[in-house]
Amino acid sequence: MSTHKPSFVVDAMLGNLAKKLRLLGYDSKYDSSVEDSDLIKIGEKQRRVIVTKDENLSKSAEKTGVMSVLIRGNDEIEQIVQIAKKIGLSDFIIDTNSARCVNCNGKLGSIDKIRIMNKIPSGIYERQEKFWMCNDCKKIYWEGTHFEKLQEFVQKLNQRLK
């Protein structure tokens, strides 16, 4: 497997999958209103793998030389396994230093706690020490209960890949 991390363009039917890919650190463009022909252009121009449930889109992409992964089923773990097997990914981790914003796909950067004091609930501020902010949309992240659920998700995902 190469050290180059693939980037994706995800079609309208797979918004939750795009969010999971972002949390796993993969640059994943998603816009629910983009036409299939534009998805292919984005894939071609930006060298992104198209992730879709649309068989016709997948075939059209492959004909133009754009790699695509045709997703079957609705289970998110199985969907990521399908991507991993098609393009050769393994050993997923949740790394807050490489995760991307679930809202806008922007890169996250750590931010000093004091700088966000008035931007998060006081209980969170008191309980958490590490925070990250999206460089683009300024959404703030921390390792709350959702982080533990994500870790469990990744464990299950890696078990399925073995």
Secondary structure, 3 states (H helix, E strand, C coil): CCCCCCCEEECHHHHHHHHHHHHCCCCEEECCCCCHHHHHHHHHHHCCEEEECCHHHHHHHHHCCCCEEECCCCCHHHHHHHHHHHHCCCCCCCCCCCCECCCCCCEEEEECHHHHHHHCCHHHHHHCCCEEEECCCCCEEECCHHHHHHHHHHHHHHHHHC
